[in-house]
Amino acid sequence: MPLEPLAERGFGTRAEEYELARPGWPGEVVDALARELDVGRESTVVDLAAGTGKLTRELVPRAGRVVAVEPSEAMRRQLAALVPGAQALDGTAEAIPLADASADAVFVAEAFHWFATQPAVAEIARVLRPGGGLALLWNVHQWGGDDPGIRPVGELIGSRRAGGATREERYQSGAWREPFDRCGLFEPLREVEVRHEQVTDLDGLLLHISTWSFVAALDEPEREALLADARTILERELPDPGRVVIPYRTDAHWTRRLPQPSTG
Ligand SMILES: C[S@@+](CC[C@H](N)C(=O)[O-])C[C@H]1O[C@@H](n2cnc3c(N)ncnc32)[C@H](O)[C@@H]1O
């Protein structure tokens, strides 16, 4: 069935745009993490920084109880409507509204780079039972993939970036690992990667780009110019503007809380 153009599907708030424009998480990677971390129908899992619940909806069918913690009210409202099987709570990584040792696993998708600090890692360890699991996930664009229509967009965005690091740069720098190296609260991180795709259309790809924090932070004229240039490139390069495939690699890292802090 051809996709209805996004502009006609209607979107208003940021949270709605996020929900429409961002990719989900491949079931394959969530299955692998559930297996590694012994998540099952008896487990209580936390989706920390849950956004509109893109990972939450994958956790609900795999766990017993899913608590989604998210500081943005607009995001939580979307999540509650889209994933009624989860409990949505206001909270942050630095102040998780759960009791000590009450969670079997904590998942953080596309967000850990925002709060990769010792206090947040200690707070995650506090809510995990000893031996409980922690999974950190990121979707990494594969602009240089098979689709020649997509590659120039990656180049354009790279050339227009200003200011702070992008989400992918923050992730790929590996700086987010530092609090683990120093805290002695978790086993060494292990990882798995899976390829997947987001199928959208030309408007969907432009909306997707406009939801990135560095694009949203540009001055209005710069933002409009970037999106107009991206549209020009896409209209020229895409064989079918009604069907755009955005390729990703999902990187997932997992670990377990040590029973006792390690001093080594
Ligand atoms: C890119 S979104 C990821 C949403 C969702 N996990 C997903 O996979 O689509 C990042 C989320 O982190 C949340 N966030 C930002 N700072 C946070 C903090 N200190 N503690 C918890 N969540 C935070 C934001 O409100 C936002 O919903």
The ligand as a Tripos MOL2 file, in Angstrom:
@<TRIPOS>MOLECULE
LIG
   27    29     1     0     0
SMALL
NO_CHARGES

@<TRIPOS>ATOM
      1 C1         16.0590   10.5610   21.4820 C.3       1 LIG1
      2 S1         14.8070   10.3460   22.7150 S.3       1 LIG1
      3 C2         14.7370    8.5730   22.8860 C.3       1 LIG1
      4 C3         13.3360    8.1000   23.1740 C.3       1 LIG1
      5 C4         13.1190    6.5950   23.1610 C.3       1 LIG1
      6 N1         13.9370    5.9020   24.1330 N.3       1 LIG1
      7 C5         13.3180    5.9900   21.7820 C.2       1 LIG1
      8 O1         13.9760    4.9510   21.6700 O.co2     1 LIG1
      9 O2         12.7930    6.5410   20.8050 O.co2     1 LIG1
     10 C6         15.6520   10.8690   24.1720 C.3       1 LIG1
     11 C7         14.7330   10.9630   25.3810 C.3       1 LIG1
     12 O3         15.5290   11.1930   26.5410 O.3       1 LIG1
     13 C8         14.7870   11.9910   27.4270 C.3       1 LIG1
     14 N2         15.7390   12.5620   28.3870 N.ar      1 LIG1
     15 C9         16.5670   13.6070   28.2190 C.ar      1 LIG1
     16 N3         17.2910   13.8160   29.3400 N.ar      1 LIG1
     17 C10        16.9240   12.8660   30.2320 C.ar      1 LIG1
     18 C11        17.3240   12.5430   31.5730 C.ar      1 LIG1
     19 N4         18.2610   13.2350   32.1960 N.pl3     1 LIG1
     20 N5         16.7220   11.4870   32.1650 N.ar      1 LIG1
     21 C12        15.7890   10.7730   31.5310 C.ar      1 LIG1
     22 N6         15.3630   11.0450   30.2640 N.ar      1 LIG1
     23 C13        15.9330   12.0710   29.6310 C.ar      1 LIG1
     24 C14        14.1140   12.9960   26.5180 C.3       1 LIG1
     25 O4         12.9950   13.6150   27.1450 O.3       1 LIG1
     26 C15        13.7410   12.1210   25.3220 C.3       1 LIG1
     27 O5         12.4260   11.6190   25.4330 O.3       1 LIG1
@<TRIPOS>BOND
     1     1     2 1
     2     2     3 1
     3     2    10 1
     4     3     4 1
     5     4     5 1
     6     5     6 1
     7     5     7 1
     8     7     8 2
     9     7     9 1
    10    10    11 1
    11    11    12 1
    12    11    26 1
    13    12    13 1
    14    13    14 1
    15    13    24 1
    16    14    15 ar
    17    14    23 ar
    18    15    16 ar
    19    16    17 ar
    20    17    18 ar
    21    17    23 ar
    22    18    19 1
    23    18    20 ar
    24    20    21 ar
    25    21    22 ar
    26    22    23 ar
    27    24    25 1
    28    24    26 1
    29    26    27 1
@<TRIPOS>SUBSTRUCTURE
     1 LIG1         1 GROUP 0 **** ****
